[in-house]
C-alpha cells in the first residue's frame, strides 16, 4: 500500500509554506500508511558546512549524545527535533564526527547527510510524526515524504522511508523490487553500505552509485529501468532537484500537478487538493517508464 507525497517549489515566495503544505499532504496519506512516516526537507545551506541528521533511540538519548558532541566538537550548531538532531559543522570535521559516533555513540544512527537536506522518520501515524518533528514550521525549496503500511516486514523506524545513501540525496518508494538482494551484493562490492534489508535502501544506493559514475539524477533514473526488476514508483530528492519515475507497468497509483509556483506529486489526487492554485493546475498521471525531473 503506502503513500508518497512530494512538493517542489518554483516560486521562492512559497518557501516559508513548504513545511505546512507538506505536513497537510502527509496527513492525507495516513490511511495508505498508518504504521510509520518520514520526510526530507531541503532548506537553507551554508558554504563550507555539512548537515548530519542523527537519530537516537529516544529523545533523551539524542539529547545526551548532542551534549557530548558539543563538548568534543566546539562550535557545531545543533537543532533538536524529538528523537532526531541536525548537526551543522565544517566540511573538514565531518569524517571525524562520524568516527566519533561509531566509537562513542554506536546506538545513534546517521539518517541523512548533505548541505541542505534534513531527514526525519519514526513509527506512528503520519500526523503524529509530522507534529513530533514540527514539520509545519520548516521552510525550504522542496520536500518528499512517505507513509508506510508494513506488509512485508516489521513496523520499525528502520523500515520507514525516506532512505538516503548519498549527500543531499534521498528516495521514497511505493512497490516492491524482486532483485534487490542480488543488487545489494553488487553495490556492496562497489563500496556502498546498507543499514537495513529494505529494498528501498537498495534503490537509493543504486542511484547513488550511478551518480558517482558521473550520471545526472535524470540519467541515473533512466538506466535504472534496465537494472531494477519489480513494480515501483520512486520520488527522489537531490540538493537542487526533484524526480519521479514509475516502472514500465505502472500499477501503483500516482498523480502530479504543476503550476507556475510548484510541482507536486501524490499517490492520490486528494493529496493535491489543498494546494494553492490547484484549480488551475495542469494535473496528469505520470507515464510508465518515463523520467520526470525538475531543478532550480
N, C-alpha and C positions, 0 to 999 in steps of 0.2 A: 504494500500500500504506500505509505509515506507521502509527504508533501514537500514541494520545493517552492521557494519564493526567491525573487531577485529583483533588484532595482538599481539601475544605472542612471545617474543624473547628468543630463547635458547642461542644465541651467544652474550656475553657481548659486542663484538666489534660493534654490530649494535645499541646499546643503544642510542648513540648520534643522530641516524637517526629515532628514534621511532616517534617523532612528525611530521617530514616531511613526512614519509611514511603514517602515519595515516591521515594526512591532505589531501593527494592525494586520498586516499581511500574514505574519507568522501565526497570530491568534486565529485567523480564519481557517488555517490548515490543521487545527487541533484534532479534528475528528479523523484526519488521514494519518495522524501520527501522535497519539497521546502519551507515548512512553518516555520520550526524551526529545530534546530540541537543541539546536545550536545555530550560531550565525557568525559571520565575519563582517566587520565594518572597516572600510578604508577611509581613515581620517587624515589628520594632519601628520606630516613627517618633517624631519629636520635633517639637513645635510650633515653627514658625518655621524649620524646617530642611528641605532637599530633598536627596534622594539622586540622584546621577547614576551610572549603571553605564557604565563605559567599557571598550571592548575594544581591545587593542593587537595589533599584528601578531605579537608574541611575548611571552613572559613578561618577558624582559629589556627589551624596548621599552616595555612598560607601566610597569615599574619606573622607567626613566629619565624617562618622562613624568610620573609621580607625583612624583618628586623635584623636577622643575621646577614643578609645580603647587604643591607645598608652599612653594616659595620665593616664588612670585608671589601666593599666597593664604594667608598665615599663619593658622593656626587651623583649617584644614579637617581633617576626620577621614577617614582612609583605611583601607580594608580591601582587601588584595590577595588575589586568588584566581587563580593561574596567569596567563592572558592577560588577565584582567579586573580592574578595580579599582572599588570603590564609594567615591565621594567624597561625604561629607556636609558641607554648608555652608549658611550662612544664605540664606534665600529671595532676599534682595535682591542676592546676589552671583552668582546662577545665570547670568543673561544675560551677565555679564562673563566668567565662566569659559567659557561656550560660544563667545564671540567669541575668547577667548584660544586655545582649542583649534583653532578654524578657522585662526587666524593662525600659531600656534607648533607645533601638532601635528596637521597635516591627515591623517596616517595613523591617528589614533586616532578610533574611532567611538563615538558615544553610542548605546547599545542600549536604555537604559531610563532613565526619569525619574519621580520621584514622592516622596511622603512615606514610603512603606513598601516599595515594590516594588524587588527586586533581580533582574536578569535575566542569565542566563548561557547561552552556546551555543558549540559547537565541533564540528569534524569529528571522527569517531571513534565507536567502539562506545558505546552509551549508558552501560554500566557504567563504562567508562574516563572518559567525560566527567564523570559524577557524581563519580567519585573525584578527578579533577583539581581540581574546584571544592569538594570536601569537602561535598557536598550533605547527607550523613548527619548532619553536625553542626549544620545550620541549623535554626532554630526559627521558628514563626510561626503564623498563623491559617489560611492556605490557600496552595496551590501548584498550578500546572499545568505539564505537561511534554509533550514531543513527541519521537518518534524518527522519523527520515526515511529513506525509500528514494527516492533521486533518480531518478525515472523520466522526467522531462521537462526536466531541466537538470543542470548540472554539480554535483559534490559539493564544495560550498563552505560556509564558515561563514555567508556572506551568505544562503545558501539555507535555513539552519536556522531553525526556529521556537523560541520564540515571537517574534512581531512586536509592537512597541509604537509607537504613533503619538500617544499621549496620556498625560497624567500618571496614573501608577498603573494604567494600562490595558494589557492585552496579550491576545493571541489565538493559539491553536493551531488547526490546520485539517487535516482529512483529506478529500481530494476534489479537485475542480477547478472553477474558475469560468470560464465561457465569455465573459463580458462585462467582464473586469477591465481591459482596455486602454481601452475607452471610459469606464469608470467612473473610471479613474485620471486621465484628462484632465479630467473634470468636477471631481474632487476637487482637482486642482492649481489650477484656476480659483478654488476656494474657499479657497486658501491652504495646503493641505497639501503636505508634502514627502515624497518617497519615495526610499529609498536603493537599492532593488533593483527587478527586474522581476517579482518573485514575486507571484502572485495573492493570497496570504495577507496580504501587507502592505497590499494594496488593501482587503481585507475589514476589517482593523484600522482603516485610515484612514476607511473608511465609517462605522464605529461611532463613531469619534472625532468626525467631522463631525456626525452625528446628535445626539450627546450635547452638543456645543457649542451646538446649537439648543435645548437645554433638555430633551431626552428623557432618561428614565432608561435604564439599560442594557437592562432588560427590554423597554421600548417600542422602543428602537433595534433590538433583535433582531427584534421583531415586524414592523416596517416593512421590514427587510432582506429579508424573504421576497418582497416585491414588486419589489425593485430588484436583487437578486443572482441571476444566472442560472447554473445549474450543479448539481452534486451535491456536498454538503458536510456535514460535521459540525464545528461550532465548539464549543470550550470557551474561555470568556472569564473573565479576572480583572479586578476593579477593586479600589480601596482596601479596600472593605468587602464586596465581593460576588463571586459565582461563578455563571456562567450557562452553559447548554448549549442548543444549537439544531441540529436536523437539517433538511435540506431536505424538500420535500414527497414525494420518492420514498424517501428514507432508505435508500439502497443500501449505505452504509458501515456496518460493524458498530459497535455501541455497547451498553453495558450500564451500569446505575447501581445503587448500593446506598445505603441510608440507615438510620442508627440514631439513637439519641438523642445520640450523640457526634460523628457526621460524616455528610457526603455524599461519595460517591466516584464517579468516572467512569473507565471503561476501554474500550478498543476491544474487549477480550475479557474474559470472566469471570475468567480466571486472573490478571489484574491485581489483582483484588479479593480473591482467595482468602486472602492472608496478612494481611488487615486484622483488627484486634481486633473480636471480636463479629460477624464476618461470618456465622456460622452462624445468627444470629437476625435478621439484617438484612432489610429489605424490598428485594428485588432485582427489577429490571424493565428492559425495553428502552424507552428514551425514544421517544415517539410522533413521527411525522413532523410537520414544520411546527408544532411546539409548543415554546414557550419555557419552560425550567425555570430558576429563579433563586432563590438564597438570599443572605441578607445578615445581617450581625451588626455 
